[in-house]
Amino acid sequence: MDGVHGLNLAWDDRLVLCAYHPGLCVAGINDEERLREEGFVALQLPPLLADKTVHLYLMVHDRDGRQWSNSRYLGEF
């Protein structure tokens, strides 16, 4: 990521992957908790989105869920 100097990045930050279909106004997020230190996150799309193109966003929050990052757009899938 650009400009990460001075940010509070912790190994136990939680990763949230969101798949969103704007036309249907339907989104899904990962069910299993993933930590920053693990380096990956995956999700099972809701059945309504199984054969649709979705927009992917990644967000991170601290262990308590109080501080959230801005979302990072990952593109269409």
PyMOL Python script that loads the backbone (N, CA, C, O; Angstrom):
from pymol import cmd

cmd.read_pdbstr("""\
ATOM      1  N   MET A   1       0.840  -1.188   0.000  1.00  0.00           N
ATOM      2  CA  MET A   1       0.000   0.000   0.000  1.00  0.00           C
ATOM      3  C   MET A   1       0.878   1.242   0.000  1.00  0.00           C
ATOM      4  O   MET A   1       1.974   1.237   0.561  1.00  0.00           O
ATOM      5  N   ASP A   2       0.403   2.285  -0.618  1.00  0.00           N
ATOM      6  CA  ASP A   2       1.128   3.543  -0.634  1.00  0.00           C
ATOM      7  C   ASP A   2       0.911   4.283   0.667  1.00  0.00           C
ATOM      8  O   ASP A   2      -0.175   4.240   1.244  1.00  0.00           O
ATOM      9  N   GLY A   3       1.947   4.962   1.128  1.00  0.00           N
ATOM     10  CA  GLY A   3       1.805   5.847   2.272  1.00  0.00           C
ATOM     11  C   GLY A   3       1.468   5.160   3.575  1.00  0.00           C
ATOM     12  O   GLY A   3       0.639   5.669   4.328  1.00  0.00           O
ATOM     13  N   VAL A   4       2.079   4.020   3.875  1.00  0.00           N
ATOM     14  CA  VAL A   4       1.750   3.322   5.111  1.00  0.00           C
ATOM     15  C   VAL A   4       2.621   3.763   6.279  1.00  0.00           C
ATOM     16  O   VAL A   4       2.390   3.328   7.407  1.00  0.00           O
ATOM     17  N   HIS A   5       3.612   4.610   6.043  1.00  0.00           N
ATOM     18  CA  HIS A   5       4.475   5.065   7.130  1.00  0.00           C
ATOM     19  C   HIS A   5       3.654   5.858   8.138  1.00  0.00           C
ATOM     20  O   HIS A   5       2.879   6.737   7.764  1.00  0.00           O
ATOM     21  N   GLY A   6       3.827   5.544   9.404  1.00  0.00           N
ATOM     22  CA  GLY A   6       3.120   6.266  10.455  1.00  0.00           C
ATOM     23  C   GLY A   6       1.738   5.720  10.762  1.00  0.00           C
ATOM     24  O   GLY A   6       1.090   6.194  11.696  1.00  0.00           O
ATOM     25  N   LEU A   7       1.264   4.734  10.002  1.00  0.00           N
ATOM     26  CA  LEU A   7      -0.045   4.157  10.282  1.00  0.00           C
ATOM     27  C   LEU A   7       0.084   3.080  11.344  1.00  0.00           C
ATOM     28  O   LEU A   7       1.152   2.493  11.517  1.00  0.00           O
ATOM     29  N   ASN A   8      -0.976   2.829  12.034  1.00  0.00           N
ATOM     30  CA  ASN A   8      -0.994   1.819  13.078  1.00  0.00           C
ATOM     31  C   ASN A   8      -1.407   0.484  12.466  1.00  0.00           C
ATOM     32  O   ASN A   8      -2.589   0.141  12.454  1.00  0.00           O
ATOM     33  N   LEU A   9      -0.429  -0.268  11.957  1.00  0.00           N
ATOM     34  CA  LEU A   9      -0.684  -1.563  11.343  1.00  0.00           C
ATOM     35  C   LEU A   9      -0.308  -2.645  12.336  1.00  0.00           C
ATOM     36  O   LEU A   9       0.818  -2.656  12.833  1.00  0.00           O
ATOM     37  N   ALA A  10      -1.218  -3.548  12.636  1.00  0.00           N
ATOM     38  CA  ALA A  10      -0.956  -4.598  13.618  1.00  0.00           C
ATOM     39  C   ALA A  10      -1.175  -5.967  12.992  1.00  0.00           C
ATOM     40  O   ALA A  10      -2.005  -6.126  12.096  1.00  0.00           O
ATOM     41  N   TRP A  11      -0.434  -6.942  13.464  1.00  0.00           N
ATOM     42  CA  TRP A  11      -0.527  -8.313  12.948  1.00  0.00           C
ATOM     43  C   TRP A  11      -1.927  -8.887  13.130  1.00  0.00           C
ATOM     44  O   TRP A  11      -2.357  -9.732  12.345  1.00  0.00           O
ATOM     45  N   ASP A  12      -2.643  -8.436  14.163  1.00  0.00           N
ATOM     46  CA  ASP A  12      -3.952  -9.018  14.459  1.00  0.00           C
ATOM     47  C   ASP A  12      -5.120  -8.177  13.954  1.00  0.00           C
ATOM     48  O   ASP A  12      -6.256  -8.374  14.386  1.00  0.00           O
ATOM     49  N   ASP A  13      -4.848  -7.233  13.037  1.00  0.00           N
ATOM     50  CA  ASP A  13      -5.948  -6.531  12.376  1.00  0.00           C
ATOM     51  C   ASP A  13      -6.784  -7.559  11.621  1.00  0.00           C
ATOM     52  O   ASP A  13      -6.249  -8.539  11.101  1.00  0.00           O
ATOM     53  N   ARG A  14      -8.077  -7.339  11.560  1.00  0.00           N
ATOM     54  CA  ARG A  14      -8.993  -8.261  10.874  1.00  0.00           C
ATOM     55  C   ARG A  14      -9.249  -7.788   9.451  1.00  0.00           C
ATOM     56  O   ARG A  14      -9.447  -6.598   9.207  1.00  0.00           O
ATOM     57  N   LEU A  15      -9.242  -8.734   8.511  1.00  0.00           N
ATOM     58  CA  LEU A  15      -9.512  -8.445   7.105  1.00  0.00           C
ATOM     59  C   LEU A  15     -10.968  -8.754   6.782  1.00  0.00           C
ATOM     60  O   LEU A  15     -11.500  -9.785   7.194  1.00  0.00           O
ATOM     61  N   VAL A  16     -11.599  -7.863   6.050  1.00  0.00           N
ATOM     62  CA  VAL A  16     -12.976  -8.061   5.607  1.00  0.00           C
ATOM     63  C   VAL A  16     -13.006  -7.883   4.094  1.00  0.00           C
ATOM     64  O   VAL A  16     -12.677  -6.815   3.579  1.00  0.00           O
ATOM     65  N   LEU A  17     -13.404  -8.940   3.387  1.00  0.00           N
ATOM     66  CA  LEU A  17     -13.552  -8.900   1.937  1.00  0.00           C
ATOM     67  C   LEU A  17     -15.038  -8.815   1.622  1.00  0.00           C
ATOM     68  O   LEU A  17     -15.831  -9.623   2.106  1.00  0.00           O
ATOM     69  N   CYS A  18     -15.405  -7.844   0.817  1.00  0.00           N
ATOM     70  CA  CYS A  18     -16.810  -7.621   0.464  1.00  0.00           C
ATOM     71  C   CYS A  18     -16.981  -7.732  -1.040  1.00  0.00           C
ATOM     72  O   CYS A  18     -16.250  -7.102  -1.804  1.00  0.00           O
ATOM     73  N   ALA A  19     -17.947  -8.534  -1.463  1.00  0.00           N
ATOM     74  CA  ALA A  19     -18.339  -8.650  -2.867  1.00  0.00           C
ATOM     75  C   ALA A  19     -19.706  -7.983  -3.007  1.00  0.00           C
ATOM     76  O   ALA A  19     -20.646  -8.331  -2.293  1.00  0.00           O
ATOM     77  N   TYR A  20     -19.815  -7.023  -3.927  1.00  0.00           N
ATOM     78  CA  TYR A  20     -21.035  -6.227  -4.042  1.00  0.00           C
ATOM     79  C   TYR A  20     -21.513  -6.178  -5.488  1.00  0.00           C
ATOM     80  O   TYR A  20     -20.724  -5.981  -6.412  1.00  0.00           O
ATOM     81  N   HIS A  21     -22.817  -6.362  -5.665  1.00  0.00           N
ATOM     82  CA  HIS A  21     -23.452  -6.210  -6.979  1.00  0.00           C
ATOM     83  C   HIS A  21     -24.369  -4.999  -6.898  1.00  0.00           C
ATOM     84  O   HIS A  21     -25.424  -5.068  -6.268  1.00  0.00           O
ATOM     85  N   PRO A  22     -23.978  -3.871  -7.536  1.00  0.00           N
ATOM     86  CA  PRO A  22     -24.767  -2.644  -7.394  1.00  0.00           C
ATOM     87  C   PRO A  22     -26.172  -2.729  -7.979  1.00  0.00           C
ATOM     88  O   PRO A  22     -27.091  -2.114  -7.439  1.00  0.00           O
ATOM     89  N   GLY A  23     -26.365  -3.468  -9.060  1.00  0.00           N
ATOM     90  CA  GLY A  23     -27.696  -3.569  -9.669  1.00  0.00           C
ATOM     91  C   GLY A  23     -28.700  -4.286  -8.783  1.00  0.00           C
ATOM     92  O   GLY A  23     -29.880  -3.937  -8.765  1.00  0.00           O
ATOM     93  N   LEU A  24     -28.237  -5.286  -8.049  1.00  0.00           N
ATOM     94  CA  LEU A  24     -29.111  -6.051  -7.155  1.00  0.00           C
ATOM     95  C   LEU A  24     -29.102  -5.512  -5.725  1.00  0.00           C
ATOM     96  O   LEU A  24     -29.932  -5.903  -4.905  1.00  0.00           O
ATOM     97  N   CYS A  25     -28.166  -4.617  -5.432  1.00  0.00           N
ATOM     98  CA  CYS A  25     -27.972  -4.103  -4.070  1.00  0.00           C
ATOM     99  C   CYS A  25     -27.773  -5.247  -3.078  1.00  0.00           C
ATOM    100  O   CYS A  25     -28.346  -5.254  -1.988  1.00  0.00           O
ATOM    101  N   VAL A  26     -26.943  -6.217  -3.483  1.00  0.00           N
ATOM    102  CA  VAL A  26     -26.652  -7.386  -2.654  1.00  0.00           C
ATOM    103  C   VAL A  26     -25.150  -7.458  -2.446  1.00  0.00           C
ATOM    104  O   VAL A  26     -24.369  -7.244  -3.373  1.00  0.00           O
ATOM    105  N   ALA A  27     -24.755  -7.765  -1.209  1.00  0.00           N
ATOM    106  CA  ALA A  27     -23.337  -7.899  -0.882  1.00  0.00           C
ATOM    107  C   ALA A  27     -23.127  -9.123  -0.007  1.00  0.00           C
ATOM    108  O   ALA A  27     -24.049  -9.604   0.652  1.00  0.00           O
ATOM    109  N   GLY A  28     -21.906  -9.611  -0.015  1.00  0.00           N
ATOM    110  CA  GLY A  28     -21.523 -10.706   0.868  1.00  0.00           C
ATOM    111  C   GLY A  28     -20.132 -10.429   1.397  1.00  0.00           C
ATOM    112  O   GLY A  28     -19.313  -9.826   0.703  1.00  0.00           O
ATOM    113  N   ILE A  29     -19.853 -10.862   2.624  1.00  0.00           N
ATOM    114  CA  ILE A  29     -18.528 -10.724   3.209  1.00  0.00           C
ATOM    115  C   ILE A  29     -18.045 -12.084   3.694  1.00  0.00           C
ATOM    116  O   ILE A  29     -18.825 -13.028   3.816  1.00  0.00           O
ATOM    117  N   ASN A  30     -16.739 -12.170   3.969  1.00  0.00           N
ATOM    118  CA  ASN A  30     -16.174 -13.426   4.450  1.00  0.00           C
ATOM    119  C   ASN A  30     -16.786 -13.824   5.788  1.00  0.00           C
ATOM    120  O   ASN A  30     -16.966 -12.987   6.673  1.00  0.00           O
ATOM    121  N   ASP A  31     -17.103 -15.109   5.925  1.00  0.00           N
ATOM    122  CA  ASP A  31     -17.671 -15.643   7.165  1.00  0.00           C
ATOM    123  C   ASP A  31     -16.604 -15.930   8.209  1.00  0.00           C
ATOM    124  O   ASP A  31     -16.831 -15.760   9.406  1.00  0.00           O
ATOM    125  N   GLU A  32     -15.429 -16.371   7.741  1.00  0.00           N
ATOM    126  CA  GLU A  32     -14.350 -16.737   8.655  1.00  0.00           C
ATOM    127  C   GLU A  32     -13.453 -15.531   8.918  1.00  0.00           C
ATOM    128  O   GLU A  32     -13.073 -14.812   7.994  1.00  0.00           O
ATOM    129  N   GLU A  33     -13.122 -15.321  10.186  1.00  0.00           N
ATOM    130  CA  GLU A  33     -12.234 -14.229  10.537  1.00  0.00           C
ATOM    131  C   GLU A  33     -10.830 -14.495  10.000  1.00  0.00           C
ATOM    132  O   GLU A  33     -10.306 -15.602  10.124  1.00  0.00           O
ATOM    133  N   ARG A  34     -10.237 -13.482   9.412  1.00  0.00           N
ATOM    134  CA  ARG A  34      -8.870 -13.571   8.894  1.00  0.00           C
ATOM    135  C   ARG A  34      -8.047 -12.425   9.478  1.00  0.00           C
ATOM    136  O   ARG A  34      -8.527 -11.300   9.621  1.00  0.00           O
ATOM    137  N   LEU A  35      -6.800 -12.740   9.812  1.00  0.00           N
ATOM    138  CA  LEU A  35      -5.897 -11.749  10.378  1.00  0.00           C
ATOM    139  C   LEU A  35      -4.940 -11.231   9.310  1.00  0.00           C
ATOM    140  O   LEU A  35      -4.621 -11.939   8.355  1.00  0.00           O
ATOM    141  N   ARG A  36      -4.485  -9.990   9.481  1.00  0.00           N
ATOM    142  CA  ARG A  36      -3.524  -9.398   8.549  1.00  0.00           C
ATOM    143  C   ARG A  36      -2.302 -10.299   8.387  1.00  0.00           C
ATOM    144  O   ARG A  36      -1.803 -10.465   7.274  1.00  0.00           O
ATOM    145  N   GLU A  37      -1.814 -10.880   9.481  1.00  0.00           N
ATOM    146  CA  GLU A  37      -0.597 -11.687   9.420  1.00  0.00           C
ATOM    147  C   GLU A  37      -0.765 -12.935   8.547  1.00  0.00           C
ATOM    148  O   GLU A  37       0.225 -13.464   8.041  1.00  0.00           O
ATOM    149  N   GLU A  38      -1.999 -13.413   8.362  1.00  0.00           N
ATOM    150  CA  GLU A  38      -2.240 -14.591   7.525  1.00  0.00           C
ATOM    151  C   GLU A  38      -2.030 -14.280   6.038  1.00  0.00           C
ATOM    152  O   GLU A  38      -1.661 -15.158   5.259  1.00  0.00           O
ATOM    153  N   GLY A  39      -2.269 -13.027   5.657  1.00  0.00           N
ATOM    154  CA  GLY A  39      -1.977 -12.596   4.303  1.00  0.00           C
ATOM    155  C   GLY A  39      -2.983 -12.984   3.237  1.00  0.00           C
ATOM    156  O   GLY A  39      -2.725 -12.774   2.051  1.00  0.00           O
ATOM    157  N   PHE A  40      -4.131 -13.550   3.623  1.00  0.00           N
ATOM    158  CA  PHE A  40      -5.153 -13.874   2.624  1.00  0.00           C
ATOM    159  C   PHE A  40      -6.534 -13.851   3.273  1.00  0.00           C
ATOM    160  O   PHE A  40      -6.680 -13.967   4.490  1.00  0.00           O
ATOM    161  N   VAL A  41      -7.532 -13.697   2.418  1.00  0.00           N
ATOM    162  CA  VAL A  41      -8.925 -13.760   2.851  1.00  0.00           C
ATOM    163  C   VAL A  41      -9.744 -14.254   1.664  1.00  0.00           C
ATOM    164  O   VAL A  41      -9.430 -13.932   0.518  1.00  0.00           O
ATOM    165  N   ALA A  42     -10.777 -15.025   1.924  1.00  0.00           N
ATOM    166  CA  ALA A  42     -11.651 -15.553   0.875  1.00  0.00           C
ATOM    167  C   ALA A  42     -13.091 -15.495   1.368  1.00  0.00           C
ATOM    168  O   ALA A  42     -13.349 -15.377   2.566  1.00  0.00           O
ATOM    169  N   LEU A  43     -14.009 -15.579   0.437  1.00  0.00           N
ATOM    170  CA  LEU A  43     -15.416 -15.608   0.831  1.00  0.00           C
ATOM    171  C   LEU A  43     -16.207 -16.500  -0.096  1.00  0.00           C
ATOM    172  O   LEU A  43     -15.824 -16.731  -1.243  1.00  0.00           O
ATOM    173  N   GLN A  44     -17.305 -16.991   0.413  1.00  0.00           N
ATOM    174  CA  GLN A  44     -18.283 -17.752  -0.369  1.00  0.00           C
ATOM    175  C   GLN A  44     -19.361 -16.767  -0.787  1.00  0.00           C
ATOM    176  O   GLN A  44     -20.007 -16.157   0.066  1.00  0.00           O
ATOM    177  N   LEU A  45     -19.564 -16.606  -2.089  1.00  0.00           N
ATOM    178  CA  LEU A  45     -20.584 -15.668  -2.556  1.00  0.00           C
ATOM    179  C   LEU A  45     -21.975 -16.139  -2.170  1.00  0.00           C
ATOM    180  O   LEU A  45     -22.248 -17.339  -2.175  1.00  0.00           O
ATOM    181  N   PRO A  46     -22.856 -15.207  -1.837  1.00  0.00           N
ATOM    182  CA  PRO A  46     -24.255 -15.578  -1.620  1.00  0.00           C
ATOM    183  C   PRO A  46     -24.811 -16.205  -2.901  1.00  0.00           C
ATOM    184  O   PRO A  46     -24.405 -15.807  -3.993  1.00  0.00           O
ATOM    185  N   PRO A  47     -25.727 -17.170  -2.800  1.00  0.00           N
ATOM    186  CA  PRO A  47     -26.265 -17.845  -3.989  1.00  0.00           C
ATOM    187  C   PRO A  47     -26.778 -16.880  -5.065  1.00  0.00           C
ATOM    188  O   PRO A  47     -26.638 -17.159  -6.256  1.00  0.00           O
ATOM    189  N   LEU A  48     -27.360 -15.771  -4.667  1.00  0.00           N
ATOM    190  CA  LEU A  48     -27.886 -14.790  -5.621  1.00  0.00           C
ATOM    191  C   LEU A  48     -26.781 -14.196  -6.498  1.00  0.00           C
ATOM    192  O   LEU A  48     -27.054 -13.725  -7.602  1.00  0.00           O
ATOM    193  N   LEU A  49     -25.538 -14.216  -6.014  1.00  0.00           N
ATOM    194  CA  LEU A  49     -24.424 -13.623  -6.747  1.00  0.00           C
ATOM    195  C   LEU A  49     -23.527 -14.656  -7.430  1.00  0.00           C
ATOM    196  O   LEU A  49     -22.538 -14.290  -8.065  1.00  0.00           O
ATOM    197  N   ALA A  50     -23.858 -15.924  -7.306  1.00  0.00           N
ATOM    198  CA  ALA A  50     -22.980 -17.001  -7.768  1.00  0.00           C
ATOM    199  C   ALA A  50     -22.558 -16.879  -9.235  1.00  0.00           C
ATOM    200  O   ALA A  50     -21.424 -17.223  -9.569  1.00  0.00           O
ATOM    201  N   ASP A  51     -23.420 -16.407 -10.100  1.00  0.00           N
ATOM    202  CA  ASP A  51     -23.083 -16.309 -11.520  1.00  0.00           C
ATOM    203  C   ASP A  51     -23.043 -14.854 -12.010  1.00  0.00           C
ATOM    204  O   ASP A  51     -23.162 -14.592 -13.207  1.00  0.00           O
ATOM    205  N   LYS A  52     -22.878 -13.934 -11.093  1.00  0.00           N
ATOM    206  CA  LYS A  52     -22.874 -12.504 -11.419  1.00  0.00           C
ATOM    207  C   LYS A  52     -21.470 -11.923 -11.269  1.00  0.00           C
ATOM    208  O   LYS A  52     -20.647 -12.438 -10.512  1.00  0.00           O
ATOM    209  N   THR A  53     -21.216 -10.851 -11.996  1.00  0.00           N
ATOM    210  CA  THR A  53     -19.993 -10.080 -11.808  1.00  0.00           C
ATOM    211  C   THR A  53     -20.184  -9.194 -10.583  1.00  0.00           C
ATOM    212  O   THR A  53     -21.211  -8.532 -10.437  1.00  0.00           O
ATOM    213  N   VAL A  54     -19.193  -9.188  -9.715  1.00  0.00           N
ATOM    214  CA  VAL A  54     -19.276  -8.383  -8.496  1.00  0.00           C
ATOM    215  C   VAL A  54     -18.058  -7.456  -8.401  1.00  0.00           C
ATOM    216  O   VAL A  54     -17.033  -7.686  -9.043  1.00  0.00           O
ATOM    217  N   HIS A  55     -18.192  -6.422  -7.599  1.00  0.00           N
ATOM    218  CA  HIS A  55     -17.094  -5.521  -7.268  1.00  0.00           C
ATOM    219  C   HIS A  55     -16.537  -5.971  -5.927  1.00  0.00           C
ATOM    220  O   HIS A  55     -17.292  -6.230  -4.990  1.00  0.00           O
ATOM    221  N   LEU A  56     -15.211  -6.065  -5.837  1.00  0.00           N
ATOM    222  CA  LEU A  56     -14.570  -6.521  -4.600  1.00  0.00           C
ATOM    223  C   LEU A  56     -13.918  -5.355  -3.866  1.00  0.00           C
ATOM    224  O   LEU A  56     -13.258  -4.510  -4.472  1.00  0.00           O
ATOM    225  N   TYR A  57     -14.115  -5.326  -2.561  1.00  0.00           N
ATOM    226  CA  TYR A  57     -13.537  -4.305  -1.692  1.00  0.00           C
ATOM    227  C   TYR A  57     -12.878  -5.002  -0.509  1.00  0.00           C
ATOM    228  O   TYR A  57     -13.386  -6.006  -0.008  1.00  0.00           O
ATOM    229  N   LEU A  58     -11.753  -4.470  -0.069  1.00  0.00           N
ATOM    230  CA  LEU A  58     -11.065  -4.982   1.107  1.00  0.00           C
ATOM    231  C   LEU A  58     -11.041  -3.899   2.165  1.00  0.00           C
ATOM    232  O   LEU A  58     -10.717  -2.746   1.880  1.00  0.00           O
ATOM    233  N   MET A  59     -11.387  -4.275   3.395  1.00  0.00           N
ATOM    234  CA  MET A  59     -11.348  -3.370   4.533  1.00  0.00           C
ATOM    235  C   MET A  59     -10.599  -4.056   5.666  1.00  0.00           C
ATOM    236  O   MET A  59     -10.512  -5.284   5.709  1.00  0.00           O
ATOM    237  N   VAL A  60     -10.068  -3.272   6.570  1.00  0.00           N
ATOM    238  CA  VAL A  60      -9.332  -3.789   7.714  1.00  0.00           C
ATOM    239  C   VAL A  60      -9.834  -3.064   8.954  1.00  0.00           C
ATOM    240  O   VAL A  60     -10.105  -1.864   8.914  1.00  0.00           O
ATOM    241  N   HIS A  61      -9.958  -3.801  10.060  1.00  0.00           N
ATOM    242  CA  HIS A  61     -10.289  -3.146  11.333  1.00  0.00           C
ATOM    243  C   HIS A  61      -9.436  -3.726  12.446  1.00  0.00           C
ATOM    244  O   HIS A  61      -8.879  -4.817  12.324  1.00  0.00           O
ATOM    245  N   ASP A  62      -9.344  -2.969  13.541  1.00  0.00           N
ATOM    246  CA  ASP A  62      -8.548  -3.427  14.674  1.00  0.00           C
ATOM    247  C   ASP A  62      -9.264  -4.576  15.385  1.00  0.00           C
ATOM    248  O   ASP A  62     -10.409  -4.896  15.066  1.00  0.00           O
ATOM    249  N   ARG A  63      -8.593  -5.177  16.329  1.00  0.00           N
ATOM    250  CA  ARG A  63      -9.132  -6.378  16.987  1.00  0.00           C
ATOM    251  C   ARG A  63     -10.473  -6.133  17.671  1.00  0.00           C
ATOM    252  O   ARG A  63     -11.272  -7.056  17.830  1.00  0.00           O
ATOM    253  N   ASP A  64     -10.717  -4.889  18.075  1.00  0.00           N
ATOM    254  CA  ASP A  64     -11.970  -4.570  18.766  1.00  0.00           C
ATOM    255  C   ASP A  64     -13.076  -4.098  17.827  1.00  0.00           C
ATOM    256  O   ASP A  64     -14.210  -3.892  18.259  1.00  0.00           O
ATOM    257  N   GLY A  65     -12.754  -3.927  16.550  1.00  0.00           N
ATOM    258  CA  GLY A  65     -13.752  -3.465  15.584  1.00  0.00           C
ATOM    259  C   GLY A  65     -14.105  -2.003  15.736  1.00  0.00           C
ATOM    260  O   GLY A  65     -15.137  -1.559  15.234  1.00  0.00           O
ATOM    261  N   ARG A  66     -13.261  -1.246  16.424  1.00  0.00           N
ATOM    262  CA  ARG A  66     -13.558   0.175  16.649  1.00  0.00           C
ATOM    263  C   ARG A  66     -12.964   1.080  15.581  1.00  0.00           C
ATOM    264  O   ARG A  66     -13.570   2.088  15.217  1.00  0.00           O
ATOM    265  N   GLN A  67     -11.786   0.733  15.076  1.00  0.00           N
ATOM    266  CA  GLN A  67     -11.139   1.557  14.057  1.00  0.00           C
ATOM    267  C   GLN A  67     -11.111   0.780  12.751  1.00  0.00           C
ATOM    268  O   GLN A  67     -10.606  -0.341  12.692  1.00  0.00           O
ATOM    269  N   TRP A  68     -11.664   1.392  11.698  1.00  0.00           N
ATOM    270  CA  TRP A  68     -11.754   0.762  10.375  1.00  0.00           C
ATOM    271  C   TRP A  68     -10.950   1.570   9.374  1.00  0.00           C
ATOM    272  O   TRP A  68     -10.883   2.797   9.448  1.00  0.00           O
ATOM    273  N   SER A  69     -10.343   0.859   8.441  1.00  0.00           N
ATOM    274  CA  SER A  69      -9.652   1.528   7.340  1.00  0.00           C
ATOM    275  C   SER A  69     -10.674   1.994   6.309  1.00  0.00           C
ATOM    276  O   SER A  69     -11.835   1.587   6.341  1.00  0.00           O
ATOM    277  N   ASN A  70     -10.229   2.846   5.402  1.00  0.00           N
ATOM    278  CA  ASN A  70     -11.021   3.111   4.210  1.00  0.00           C
ATOM    279  C   ASN A  70     -11.014   1.828   3.398  1.00  0.00           C
ATOM    280  O   ASN A  70     -10.069   1.044   3.478  1.00  0.00           O
ATOM    281  N   SER A  71     -12.055   1.613   2.623  1.00  0.00           N
ATOM    282  CA  SER A  71     -12.074   0.412   1.778  1.00  0.00           C
ATOM    283  C   SER A  71     -11.108   0.580   0.622  1.00  0.00           C
ATOM    284  O   SER A  71     -10.853   1.694   0.164  1.00  0.00           O
ATOM    285  N   ARG A  72     -10.572  -0.544   0.153  1.00  0.00           N
ATOM    286  CA  ARG A  72      -9.674  -0.567  -0.998  1.00  0.00           C
ATOM    287  C   ARG A  72     -10.397  -1.338  -2.100  1.00  0.00           C
ATOM    288  O   ARG A  72     -10.718  -2.514  -1.934  1.00  0.00           O
ATOM    289  N   TYR A  73     -10.652  -0.667  -3.232  1.00  0.00           N
ATOM    290  CA  TYR A  73     -11.333  -1.320  -4.353  1.00  0.00           C
ATOM    291  C   TYR A  73     -10.355  -2.238  -5.052  1.00  0.00           C
ATOM    292  O   TYR A  73      -9.272  -1.810  -5.451  1.00  0.00           O
ATOM    293  N   LEU A  74     -10.731  -3.509  -5.204  1.00  0.00           N
ATOM    294  CA  LEU A  74      -9.865  -4.505  -5.818  1.00  0.00           C
ATOM    295  C   LEU A  74     -10.229  -4.810  -7.270  1.00  0.00           C
ATOM    296  O   LEU A  74      -9.475  -5.487  -7.968  1.00  0.00           O
ATOM    297  N   GLY A  75     -11.367  -4.320  -7.724  1.00  0.00           N
ATOM    298  CA  GLY A  75     -11.776  -4.546  -9.110  1.00  0.00           C
ATOM    299  C   GLY A  75     -12.996  -5.435  -9.230  1.00  0.00           C
ATOM    300  O   GLY A  75     -13.644  -5.775  -8.241  1.00  0.00           O
ATOM    301  N   GLU A  76     -13.295  -5.805 -10.474  1.00  0.00           N
ATOM    302  CA  GLU A  76     -14.439  -6.674 -10.754  1.00  0.00           C
ATOM    303  C   GLU A  76     -13.983  -8.121 -10.846  1.00  0.00           C
ATOM    304  O   GLU A  76     -12.870  -8.418 -11.279  1.00  0.00           O
ATOM    305  N   PHE A  77     -14.854  -8.993 -10.437  1.00  0.00           N
ATOM    306  CA  PHE A  77     -14.569 -10.428 -10.497  1.00  0.00           C
ATOM    307  C   PHE A  77     -15.770 -11.120 -11.097  1.00  0.00           C
ATOM    308  O   PHE A  77     -15.766 -12.341 -11.250  1.00  0.00           O
TER     309      PHE A  77
END
""", "prot")
cmd.dss("prot")
cmd.show_as("cartoon", "prot")
cmd.util.cbc("prot")
cmd.orient("prot")
